[in-house]
Amino acid sequence: MESFEVAPDGKSYTFKLRSGVKFHDGSDLTAEDVKFSFDRIRAPDSGYSYKSQLDTITAVDVVDPLTVRFTLSAPTGPFLTYMAFPGSSIVPKKLVEGGHDLNANPVGSGPFKFVSYTPRSMVKFVRNDAYFEVGKPHVDELEMHLIADVTALTNAMVSGQINFSNEIPPKDWAMVTSTPGIVGQALDGSRYFWLLPNNTRQPLDYPKVRQAIAHAIDRDAIVRGAFFGQAKPTVGGVIPDWNWAFSGLEYFTPKANPEKARALLAEAGLADGFETSMTMASSFPTMVAMAPIIQANLAAVGIKAKIETMEVPRFWDEVWGPSNFDMTAMYWLSPLADPDDFVGANYNCDQSINVQKSCDPAMTDILLKAKTAVTPDERKALYKQQQELSLEQMPIVPLVNSFILTAHTDKLQGFKPMRTGFLKTIKDAWLTE
């Protein structure tokens, strides 16, 4: 994009595209490609997971070959941020309409071109010589190794098999970063972990019970025991303190508050506690490590929580998808760093990520107002209201915000990690001899 204009009422954005930008197949990127790409993911049967980002778009129109206009049903504060989301990437209309399979052979206009994919092993890329940023990327070839086993990942980094990783396991952070020739960068990121009580199951359908659970948890112990110090306790709402919409609320203490938890249980008529269960996905080590800590915290206030674990494929199908659990845990990696992305999908009714089945018209109303407000100050005030209401209702229990842990060879220069964990800035880095 070269420039854009916003209508005075905030309901229209006109984008002027940069001339000469080419797709990896050599064709020129035009306004027709932009319209096609957005109409494609907005289609009712597209299966696109982030349609909530697009729900205020009523039309996408081509003004001229390099100009496209988006018409919105309401002002949308995070609209420009949504446009920068990877899912909003532009694809070549003629190629896709001709039957090209983008899943098998992705084609875009970014700094690297897809070469090949070895299932569960590696993706290969080469430099896009036609990239619009002259001289970038600096790296001629890029291999992304898909290493699911955390021990194998650490060994690959330490042995020099790989030059870079943005997923160093917390348990290995100290060892990896003390290895000669390796540079570590830890960044307070946008990956927050939370406990999900099923809001439709008794007694978890009662806010005071969910509040009691929230106060019973020792977040400091989770930081130490599950994240080896590479996280921060979440003591208020889930929007982190580096974000412009941070509320500054201090609702929890970093340590457990069993007295507060017991008092809330007594108010709920459960002074003697109750029995429940936690189902964890066994492929997520930090969540498995959290489980016994949370279990012990809950036991201290009379809540007996049985731990159950399940491999990810079964977990998605049998637990997550049908909301078949008493409690479970998950993390949310905000890909945009806009406050709407931290809370919109998790607290709104009928969203796919809202597996705790919480639904409150007041929450939905605040989220809509925050999304459609225009100025940052208006939006920040509304997100503070949302965070206050979320702590009152406690549909999810915030736990910790983990750090983005990147490590790379000291021969890699110019790389700056992003709070989202994305690797867009790898185009700006280079390897020295």
Salt bridges, closest charged atoms under 4 A:
ASP28 OD1 - LYS22 NZ 2.68
GLU32 OE1 - LYS93 NZ 3.49
ASP39 OD2 - LYS35 NZ 2.90
ASP39 OD1 - ARG42 NH1 2.95
ASP55 OD1 - LYS371 NZ 2.94
ASP129 OD1 - ARG127 NH1 2.73
GLU133 OE1 - LYS136 NZ 3.63
GLU133 OE2 - LYS427 NZ 3.09
GLU143 OE1 - HIS145 NE2 3.22
GLU167 OE2 - ARG191 NH2 2.96
ASP172 OD1 - LYS171 NZ 3.10
ASP188 OD2 - LYS232 NZ 3.02
ASP241 OD2 - LYS232 NZ 2.69
GLU267 OE1 - LYS208 NZ 3.00
GLU318 OE1 - ARG314 NH2 3.04
ASP326 OD1 - ARG201 NH1 2.93
ASP338 OD1 - ARG379 NH2 2.90
ASP365 OD2 - LYS369 NZ 3.17
ASP428 OD1 - LYS136 NZ 2.81
ASP428 OD1 - LYS427 NZ 3.02
